[in-house]
Amino acid sequence: MRKPARFAATTAAGLLALSSLTACANDAAGTGADSGSGGGGKGEHVKIMVGGLDKVIYLPAMLTQRLGYFSAEGLNVELLSEPAGVQAETALVSGQVQGAVGFYDHTLDLQVKGKDIESVVQFSQAPGEVEVVSNKAADEITSPKDFKGKKLGVTGLGSSTDFLTKYLAVKNGVNVSEFTPVAVGAGPTFISALQQGSIDGGMTTDPTVATILDKKAGQVLIDMRTPQGSLEALGGPYPSSSLYMRTDWVNSHKDTVQKLANAFVKTLKWMSTHSATEIADKMPADYSQGNKFLYAAAIKSTLPMFTEDGVMPKNGPETVEKVLKAFNPTIKNADVDLSKTYTTEFVEKATG
């Protein structure tokens, strides 16, 4: 486990409406260092949908590709990108892809909807999300208690940023009907909405956070990029970014899932022994948007959220359930079997 740091999030549009950043990410996925990135390489073909390939919270997906760890396991992994985790979830449930890189909380939400999905590699122990406010609204919004009557940006309705925003509101005495969530995606679309006043604040992740601060377009209100930030805001570790898959597919393709776990755990260990600059150097050039220093700083701010072994953090599922039950009536009245929302079977073999 890593030492603490602070908080960040994301936002989205329609299933096919990619932001310019994630469009670039798709291009990179087709030409990554690992020949399997575009689906034309050698080895067993696996499609993985990522809720924004360029987002630092999902960095292990492309980094594993760039380090060549998928192909070393005999896999031809095709990385696809959607701007929000909820869209990656949709692609997985519909069978378009075999795996999704997104937030673990979707596994609980889907279970109560009758879908068996489980996290097989847990990348993180904190949300990696940041609630930012525009400079104009900074005096009016000094805590989530001030969310009432405000327009707050999220990656997409039903996304993890939507979930966390609602929890912060409810926890601080604001009903979910008393503010307006606005789906604005991430990257340029989020920043534009903040600057133009379409939103008063919102939840997003790096590198969007780093860009907002660099442009002086807003201020950090709540930082959940570290375990400490997660503890302060949510009351405990909050496992977020993960590789999650349909349970029936996992059970019928255990050899393939083990290879994926081997590759991802190797990447997490590599990340724990290399600097943010070294990590940035391995990523596609367009991810830095022409500012490698700022991109490396964004990675450095978010690194504390990542696990070093892919194992679900202790009490993490319980924190997620508590958060969702606070505002989601479907989950609040449901009996969630947390043991079915994740497995450590594959990462334990990978770390052994």
C-alpha positions as CSV (number, residue, x, y, z in Angstrom):
1,M,0.0,0.0,0.0
2,R,1.1,3.5,-0.8
3,K,1.3,6.6,1.4
4,P,-1.7,9.1,1.3
5,A,-2.3,12.2,-1.0
6,R,-5.5,13.9,-2.3
7,F,-8.8,13.8,-4.6
8,A,-10.1,13.9,-8.3
9,A,-13.0,12.8,-10.9
10,T,-14.4,12.7,-14.4
11,T,-17.4,13.5,-16.7
12,A,-19.1,12.2,-19.9
13,A,-21.3,12.6,-22.9
14,G,-23.2,10.0,-25.1
15,L,-21.9,6.5,-25.7
16,L,-20.3,7.5,-29.0
17,A,-19.5,11.2,-28.1
18,L,-15.8,11.1,-27.3
19,S,-13.9,14.2,-26.1
20,S,-10.9,15.2,-28.2
21,L,-8.6,13.8,-25.5
22,T,-10.2,10.4,-25.6
23,A,-10.3,10.4,-29.3
24,C,-6.5,10.8,-29.2
25,A,-6.4,8.0,-26.7
26,N,-8.2,5.7,-29.2
27,D,-5.6,6.6,-31.8
28,A,-2.9,5.8,-29.4
29,A,-4.5,2.5,-28.5
30,G,-4.3,1.5,-32.1
31,T,-0.6,2.2,-32.4
32,G,0.7,1.4,-28.9
33,A,4.1,-0.3,-28.2
34,D,2.3,-3.6,-27.8
35,S,1.3,-4.8,-31.3
36,G,-2.0,-6.1,-29.9
37,S,-3.3,-2.7,-29.1
38,G,-5.3,-2.4,-32.3
39,G,-6.5,-6.0,-32.3
40,G,-4.2,-7.0,-35.2
41,G,-1.3,-8.6,-33.2
42,K,-0.5,-12.1,-32.3
43,G,-2.0,-14.0,-29.3
44,E,-5.4,-14.4,-27.8
45,H,-7.6,-11.4,-28.7
46,V,-9.2,-9.6,-25.7
47,K,-11.1,-6.3,-25.9
48,I,-11.1,-4.0,-22.9
49,M,-13.1,-0.8,-22.8
50,V,-11.6,2.0,-20.7
51,G,-13.6,4.9,-19.2
52,G,-11.1,7.4,-20.7
53,L,-7.7,6.0,-21.7
54,D,-6.0,9.4,-21.2
55,K,-7.2,9.7,-17.6
56,V,-4.5,9.2,-15.0
57,I,-6.8,7.1,-12.8
58,Y,-6.9,4.5,-15.6
59,L,-3.3,4.9,-16.5
60,P,-2.4,1.2,-15.8
61,A,-4.3,0.1,-18.9
62,M,-2.3,1.9,-21.5
63,L,0.9,1.6,-19.5
64,T,0.6,-2.2,-19.5
65,Q,0.3,-2.0,-23.2
66,R,3.2,0.3,-23.6
67,L,5.5,-1.8,-21.4
68,G,4.7,-4.9,-23.5
69,Y,3.3,-6.9,-20.6
70,F,0.2,-8.0,-22.4
71,S,2.1,-9.5,-25.3
72,A,4.6,-11.1,-22.9
73,E,1.6,-13.1,-21.6
74,G,0.6,-14.1,-25.1
75,L,-2.3,-11.7,-25.2
76,N,-3.5,-9.5,-28.1
77,V,-5.3,-6.8,-26.1
78,E,-7.3,-4.2,-27.9
79,L,-7.9,-1.1,-25.7
80,L,-10.9,1.0,-26.5
81,S,-12.0,4.2,-25.0
82,E,-15.2,5.9,-23.8
83,P,-15.2,9.2,-21.9
84,A,-17.0,7.8,-18.8
85,G,-16.9,4.6,-16.7
86,V,-20.7,4.1,-17.0
87,Q,-20.2,3.8,-20.8
88,A,-17.5,1.2,-20.3
89,E,-19.9,-0.7,-18.1
90,T,-22.6,-0.6,-20.8
91,A,-20.1,-2.0,-23.4
92,L,-19.2,-4.8,-21.0
93,V,-22.8,-5.8,-20.1
94,S,-23.8,-5.8,-23.8
95,G,-21.0,-8.2,-24.7
96,Q,-19.1,-5.7,-26.9
97,V,-15.9,-6.2,-24.8
98,Q,-14.6,-8.9,-22.5
99,G,-13.3,-6.5,-19.8
100,A,-13.8,-2.9,-18.6
101,V,-11.5,-0.6,-16.8
102,G,-13.6,1.6,-14.6
103,F,-14.8,2.1,-11.0
104,Y,-15.4,-0.9,-8.8
105,D,-18.7,0.7,-7.5
106,H,-20.4,-0.4,-10.8
107,T,-20.2,-4.0,-9.7
108,L,-22.5,-3.3,-6.8
109,D,-24.9,-1.2,-8.9
110,L,-25.1,-4.0,-11.5
111,Q,-25.6,-6.8,-9.0
112,V,-28.8,-5.3,-7.7
113,K,-29.9,-5.0,-11.4
114,G,-29.3,-8.8,-11.8
115,K,-25.9,-8.6,-13.5
116,D,-23.0,-10.5,-12.1
117,I,-19.8,-8.5,-12.6
118,E,-16.6,-8.7,-10.5
119,S,-13.4,-6.8,-10.1
120,V,-10.5,-9.1,-10.9
121,V,-7.6,-6.6,-10.5
122,Q,-8.1,-3.6,-8.1
123,F,-5.8,-0.8,-9.3
124,S,-6.7,1.7,-6.6
125,Q,-7.5,2.3,-2.9
126,A,-8.9,5.9,-3.3
127,P,-11.2,7.5,-5.9
128,G,-8.5,9.7,-7.5
129,E,-11.3,12.3,-7.9
130,V,-11.2,16.0,-7.2
131,E,-14.2,18.3,-6.6
132,V,-13.3,21.6,-8.1
133,V,-15.2,24.9,-8.1
134,S,-15.0,27.8,-10.6
135,N,-13.3,31.0,-9.4
136,K,-16.6,32.8,-9.7
137,A,-18.3,30.3,-7.4
138,A,-15.5,29.8,-4.9
139,D,-16.8,32.2,-2.3
140,E,-20.3,30.6,-2.5
141,I,-19.1,26.9,-2.4
142,T,-16.8,26.3,0.5
143,S,-18.0,22.8,1.3
144,P,-20.5,20.2,0.0
145,K,-23.0,21.9,2.3
146,D,-23.2,24.7,-0.3
147,F,-24.1,22.4,-3.2
148,K,-27.8,23.3,-2.9
149,G,-29.0,25.1,-6.0
150,K,-25.8,24.6,-7.8
151,K,-24.9,23.0,-11.2
152,L,-22.3,20.4,-10.7
153,G,-20.4,18.7,-13.5
154,V,-20.0,14.9,-13.7
155,T,-18.6,12.7,-16.4
156,G,-22.0,11.2,-17.1
157,L,-25.3,10.6,-15.3
158,G,-25.0,7.3,-13.5
159,S,-21.2,7.5,-13.5
160,S,-19.0,7.2,-10.4
161,T,-18.5,10.9,-10.4
162,D,-22.3,11.2,-10.2
163,F,-22.4,8.7,-7.4
164,L,-19.7,10.4,-5.3
165,T,-21.1,13.9,-5.9
166,K,-24.5,12.7,-4.6
167,Y,-22.9,11.1,-1.6
168,L,-20.9,14.2,-0.6
169,A,-24.2,16.2,-0.9
170,V,-26.3,13.8,1.2
171,K,-23.5,13.4,3.8
172,N,-23.5,17.2,4.2
173,G,-27.3,17.7,4.4
174,V,-28.1,18.4,0.8
175,N,-30.8,16.3,-0.9
176,V,-29.9,14.9,-4.3
177,S,-32.9,16.8,-5.7
178,E,-31.6,20.1,-4.5
179,F,-28.7,20.4,-7.0
180,T,-28.3,19.8,-10.7
181,P,-25.8,17.2,-12.0
182,V,-24.6,18.1,-15.5
183,A,-22.9,15.6,-17.8
184,V,-19.9,17.5,-19.2
185,G,-17.3,14.8,-19.8
186,A,-13.6,15.3,-19.0
187,G,-10.7,17.3,-20.4
188,P,-11.6,20.3,-22.7
189,T,-15.4,19.9,-22.3
190,F,-15.2,20.0,-18.5
191,I,-12.9,22.9,-18.5
192,S,-15.0,24.8,-21.0
193,A,-18.1,24.2,-19.0
194,L,-16.3,25.5,-15.9
195,Q,-15.0,28.6,-17.6
196,Q,-18.3,29.5,-19.3
197,G,-20.4,29.1,-16.2
198,S,-22.3,26.1,-17.4
199,I,-21.3,24.5,-14.1
200,D,-20.4,26.0,-10.8
201,G,-18.1,23.2,-10.0
202,G,-17.7,19.5,-10.6
203,M,-15.8,16.3,-10.1
204,T,-12.9,15.3,-12.4
205,T,-9.5,13.6,-12.4
206,D,-6.0,14.4,-13.6
207,P,-4.8,15.5,-16.1
208,T,-8.0,17.7,-16.2
209,V,-7.4,18.9,-12.6
210,A,-3.8,19.9,-13.3
211,T,-4.9,21.8,-16.4
212,I,-7.6,23.7,-14.5
213,L,-5.1,24.8,-11.8
214,D,-2.5,25.7,-14.5
215,K,-5.1,27.8,-16.4
216,K,-6.3,29.3,-13.0
217,A,-9.8,28.3,-14.1
218,G,-10.9,26.9,-10.7
219,Q,-9.9,25.8,-7.3
220,V,-9.8,22.4,-5.4
221,L,-12.6,22.0,-2.9
222,I,-12.1,18.3,-2.0
223,D,-9.2,16.1,-3.0
224,M,-9.6,12.3,-3.0
225,R,-6.4,11.4,-4.8
226,T,-4.9,9.8,-1.7
227,P,-6.0,7.2,0.9
228,Q,-6.0,10.0,3.4
229,G,-8.2,12.2,1.2
230,S,-10.6,9.2,0.7
231,L,-10.7,8.6,4.5
232,E,-11.5,12.3,5.2
233,A,-14.2,12.6,2.5
234,L,-15.7,9.1,2.5
235,G,-14.8,7.5,5.8
236,G,-12.5,4.8,4.5
237,P,-10.6,3.4,1.6
238,Y,-12.6,3.6,-1.6
239,P,-11.5,1.1,-4.2
240,S,-12.2,2.8,-7.6
241,S,-10.4,2.1,-10.8
242,S,-10.2,-1.6,-11.6
243,L,-10.4,-4.3,-14.3
244,Y,-13.9,-5.7,-13.9
245,M,-15.4,-8.5,-16.0
246,R,-18.6,-10.6,-16.3
247,T,-18.4,-13.4,-13.7
248,D,-19.6,-16.0,-16.2
249,W,-16.8,-15.0,-18.6
250,V,-14.2,-15.1,-15.8
251,N,-15.2,-18.5,-14.8
252,S,-15.0,-19.9,-18.3
253,H,-11.8,-18.1,-19.3
254,K,-9.6,-18.5,-16.1
255,D,-6.3,-18.9,-18.0
256,T,-6.9,-15.7,-19.9
257,V,-8.0,-13.8,-16.8
258,Q,-4.8,-15.0,-15.0
259,K,-2.7,-13.7,-17.9
260,L,-4.4,-10.3,-17.6
261,A,-3.9,-10.2,-13.9
262,N,-0.2,-11.1,-14.3
263,A,0.3,-8.3,-16.7
264,F,-1.5,-5.7,-14.6
265,V,0.1,-6.6,-11.3
266,K,3.5,-6.4,-13.0
267,T,2.6,-2.9,-14.1
268,L,1.4,-1.8,-10.7
269,K,4.7,-3.0,-9.2
270,W,6.6,-1.2,-11.9
271,M,4.7,2.0,-11.1
272,S,5.6,1.7,-7.5
273,T,9.4,1.7,-8.3
274,H,9.4,4.5,-11.0
275,S,9.0,8.2,-10.8
276,A,6.0,10.1,-12.3
277,T,8.4,11.5,-15.0
278,E,9.5,8.0,-15.9
279,I,5.9,6.8,-16.1
280,A,4.9,9.9,-18.3
281,D,7.8,9.1,-20.7
282,K,6.2,5.6,-21.3
283,M,2.8,7.0,-22.2
284,P,1.7,8.2,-25.7
285,A,3.1,11.6,-26.5
286,D,-0.3,13.2,-27.1
287,Y,-1.5,12.4,-23.5
288,S,0.7,15.3,-22.3
289,Q,-1.1,17.8,-24.6
290,G,2.2,19.5,-25.3
291,N,3.1,20.0,-21.7
292,K,5.1,17.0,-20.4
293,F,6.0,18.8,-17.1
294,L,2.3,19.4,-16.3
295,Y,1.4,15.8,-17.3
296,A,4.1,14.3,-15.0
297,A,2.9,16.6,-12.2
298,A,-0.7,15.2,-12.7
299,I,0.6,11.7,-12.5
300,K,2.6,12.5,-9.3
301,S,-0.5,13.9,-7.7
302,T,-2.5,10.8,-8.5
303,L,0.1,8.0,-7.8
304,P,-0.9,7.6,-4.1
305,M,-4.3,6.2,-5.1
306,F,-2.8,3.1,-6.7
307,T,-2.2,-0.3,-5.1
308,E,1.1,-2.1,-5.6
309,D,-0.4,-5.6,-5.9
310,G,-3.9,-5.4,-7.4
311,V,-5.5,-6.7,-4.2
312,M,-8.8,-5.2,-2.9
313,P,-8.0,-3.0,0.1
314,K,-9.4,-4.2,3.4
315,N,-12.8,-2.7,4.2
316,G,-12.9,-1.1,0.8
317,P,-16.1,-2.8,-0.5
318,E,-17.9,-1.9,2.8
319,T,-17.0,1.8,2.3
320,V,-18.3,1.7,-1.3
321,E,-21.5,0.0,-0.2
322,K,-22.0,2.7,2.6
323,V,-21.5,5.5,0.0
324,L,-24.0,4.0,-2.5
325,K,-26.6,3.2,0.2
326,A,-26.6,6.8,1.3
327,F,-28.3,8.1,-1.8
328,N,-29.2,5.2,-4.1
329,P,-32.7,3.8,-3.1
330,T,-32.2,0.7,-5.2
331,I,-29.1,-0.3,-3.4
332,K,-30.3,1.1,0.0
333,N,-33.1,-1.5,0.1
334,A,-31.1,-4.3,-1.4
335,D,-29.0,-7.1,0.2
336,V,-25.7,-6.8,-1.7
337,D,-23.4,-9.8,-1.6
338,L,-20.0,-8.0,-1.6
339,S,-18.1,-11.3,-1.9
340,K,-19.5,-11.6,-5.4
341,T,-18.4,-8.2,-6.5
342,Y,-14.6,-8.9,-6.5
343,T,-12.1,-11.8,-6.5
344,T,-8.5,-11.9,-5.3
345,E,-7.9,-15.3,-6.8
346,F,-5.9,-14.1,-9.8
347,V,-3.9,-11.3,-8.2
348,E,-2.8,-13.5,-5.4
349,K,-1.4,-16.0,-7.9
350,A,0.2,-13.2,-9.8
351,T,1.9,-11.8,-6.7
352,G,2.9,-15.3,-5.5
